[in-house]
Amino acid sequence: MNILAVTACPSGVAHTYMSAEALETKCKARGWSVKVETQGSIGIENRITPEDVAAADAVILTTDMPIKEEERFKGKMIARVGIGDAIKKTDAILNKIEAAYKNRK
Protein backbone atom coordinates (compact mmCIF):
# COMPACT_ATOMS: atom_id res chain seq x y z
CA MET A 1 0.00 0.00 0.00
CA ASN A 2 1.04 3.56 -0.65
CA ILE A 3 -0.20 5.87 2.11
CA LEU A 4 -0.15 9.65 2.37
CA ALA A 5 -0.99 11.52 5.55
CA VAL A 6 -1.32 15.11 6.68
CA THR A 7 -1.10 15.82 10.39
CA ALA A 8 -1.95 19.05 12.19
CA CYS A 9 -2.90 19.86 15.77
CA PRO A 10 -4.17 23.03 17.46
CA SER A 11 -0.81 23.97 18.94
CA GLY A 12 1.10 22.80 15.87
CA VAL A 13 3.88 21.22 17.84
CA ALA A 14 4.08 17.90 19.69
CA HIS A 15 1.04 15.98 18.47
CA THR A 16 1.61 16.99 14.84
CA TYR A 17 5.01 15.30 14.89
CA MET A 18 4.10 12.45 17.25
CA SER A 19 1.28 11.38 14.94
CA ALA A 20 3.56 11.64 11.89
CA GLU A 21 6.13 9.42 13.58
CA ALA A 22 3.52 6.86 14.64
CA LEU A 23 2.09 6.63 11.13
CA GLU A 24 5.53 6.36 9.53
CA THR A 25 6.67 3.67 11.98
CA LYS A 26 3.55 1.53 11.69
CA CYS A 27 3.29 1.80 7.90
CA LYS A 28 6.94 0.90 7.42
CA ALA A 29 6.54 -2.08 9.79
CA ARG A 30 3.85 -3.38 7.41
CA GLY A 31 6.10 -2.85 4.41
CA TRP A 32 3.92 0.02 3.16
CA SER A 33 5.17 3.16 1.50
CA VAL A 34 4.29 6.30 3.48
CA LYS A 35 4.78 10.03 3.24
CA VAL A 36 3.56 12.37 5.96
CA GLU A 37 3.17 16.09 5.49
CA THR A 38 3.11 18.06 8.73
CA GLN A 39 1.26 21.33 9.03
CA GLY A 40 2.71 22.64 12.26
CA SER A 41 3.58 25.91 13.89
CA ILE A 42 6.47 26.42 11.44
CA GLY A 43 4.33 25.80 8.37
CA ILE A 44 4.09 22.92 5.94
CA GLU A 45 6.96 20.45 6.00
CA ASN A 46 7.56 17.45 3.74
CA ARG A 47 4.98 18.78 1.27
CA ILE A 48 3.02 16.15 -0.65
CA THR A 49 3.43 16.58 -4.41
CA PRO A 50 0.91 15.93 -7.19
CA GLU A 51 3.01 12.87 -8.10
CA ASP A 52 2.65 11.57 -4.52
CA VAL A 53 -1.12 12.00 -4.72
CA ALA A 54 -1.35 10.23 -8.07
CA ALA A 55 0.48 7.19 -6.66
CA ALA A 56 -1.42 7.04 -3.34
CA ASP A 57 -3.82 4.24 -2.43
CA ALA A 58 -5.20 6.13 0.57
CA VAL A 59 -4.84 9.39 2.46
CA ILE A 60 -5.04 9.94 6.21
CA LEU A 61 -6.05 13.42 7.36
CA THR A 62 -6.19 14.46 11.00
CA THR A 63 -9.34 16.32 12.00
CA ASP A 64 -8.28 18.54 14.90
CA MET A 65 -7.42 21.46 12.61
CA PRO A 66 -8.46 22.31 9.08
CA ILE A 67 -6.00 20.78 6.62
CA LYS A 68 -4.54 23.27 4.17
CA GLU A 69 -4.90 22.44 0.47
CA GLU A 70 -7.15 19.45 1.17
CA GLU A 71 -8.60 19.69 -2.35
CA ARG A 72 -5.39 17.97 -3.57
CA PHE A 73 -6.85 14.67 -2.43
CA LYS A 74 -10.18 14.80 -4.27
CA GLY A 75 -11.06 11.37 -5.62
CA LYS A 76 -8.74 9.50 -3.24
CA MET A 77 -9.86 7.22 -0.43
CA ILE A 78 -9.60 9.41 2.67
CA ALA A 79 -9.57 8.39 6.33
CA ARG A 80 -10.25 11.24 8.74
CA VAL A 81 -8.95 10.61 12.23
CA GLY A 82 -8.34 12.52 15.42
CA ILE A 83 -4.73 13.40 16.11
CA GLY A 84 -4.77 11.37 19.32
CA ASP A 85 -6.07 8.32 17.47
CA ALA A 86 -3.30 8.68 14.89
CA ILE A 87 -0.87 8.31 17.78
CA LYS A 88 -2.62 5.73 19.97
CA LYS A 89 -4.75 3.72 17.54
CA THR A 90 -2.49 3.64 14.52
CA ASP A 91 -2.79 -0.10 13.89
CA ALA A 92 -6.60 0.00 14.05
CA ILE A 93 -6.66 2.89 11.57
CA LEU A 94 -4.34 1.08 9.17
CA ASN A 95 -6.38 -2.12 9.49
CA LYS A 96 -9.55 -0.22 8.51
CA ILE A 97 -7.81 1.42 5.56
CA GLU A 98 -6.51 -1.94 4.35
CA ALA A 99 -9.97 -3.53 4.62
CA ALA A 100 -11.64 -0.61 2.83
CA TYR A 101 -9.02 -0.68 0.09
CA LYS A 102 -9.51 -4.41 -0.49
CA ASN A 103 -13.30 -3.92 -0.61
CA ARG A 104 -12.96 -1.16 -3.26
CA LYS A 105 -11.19 -3.44 -5.70
N, C-alpha and C positions, 0 to 999 in steps of 0.2 A: 504494500500500500504506500501511497505517496500522500502525506498529510501536510497541510499548511495550518498554521495557527496564528492568531493575533491576540495578544494579551494586554490588558490595560486595567488598572485599578484606580480608585479615587485619589489616592495619594501619589500614584505613579512611581512608586519606589519598590519596596520589598516584594509585595505579592505579584507585581508584574513580572519580575525576574524569577521568583520562586516557581510560579506556574510555568513559565517558559522552560525552566530547567527540568521540572517534573515531566512535562510533555516530551521534551527531547530525550530524556533518559528512558522513559517507558516505551516510546516508539522505537528507539534504537535497539532496545532489548528484544523487541519483537522482530527485528530485522526490517523495519519500515523506514522509508525515507521521511525526513521531517525538516521543516523550516519554520521557525517561529519569529514573527515580527513583534517587537515590543513597542508599545506606545506609552512611554513613561514620562517622567517629569523632564527629561532632557530631549524629548521629541521621539520621532520614529527611528528605530534602530533595526538593522537587518531587514530592510524593506523588501517586501515580496514583489517580484517582477511579474509582468504579464506572461512571461515564459513559465514561471513557477505556477501561476494559476492554471495555465493551459494543461500542465502535466499533473495537476492535483486530482486525487480521487475524492478527497473530502477536506473540508475546512472547519477548524474549531475557532469560534469567536467567544471571548469572554463577555459577559453581560453587565458587569458592574459599572462600566462607563461606555458611552457611545464610541464605537469603533470608527476611526477616520477612514474615509475612502472605501467603505464597505461595499459599494457598488461594484468593485473589482471582481467580486465573487458571485455575481449573478449567474444563475444556471448551475452552480456547483452544489453538491450536497453539503449542507452547513449544519453543524452541531453548535448550539448556543448553550454555554455553561457558565455557572458562577465561577469567579476567580478562585474561591476556596475549594470548590469541587475539582477544578483543574489541578490543584495541588494534592488534595486528599483522596480523590476518587478517580484518579487518572486511569487506572486499569478498567474500571467500570465504564467510563466514557469511551475508551478505545474499543472495548468489547461491543458496545452498542453501535459504534460507527462501523465496525467490521461486519456485524450482523445486518445492518441496514444496507451496506454496500453490496453484500452477497445477495440480498433480496432484490436489489435494483437490477441485477444482471439477468 
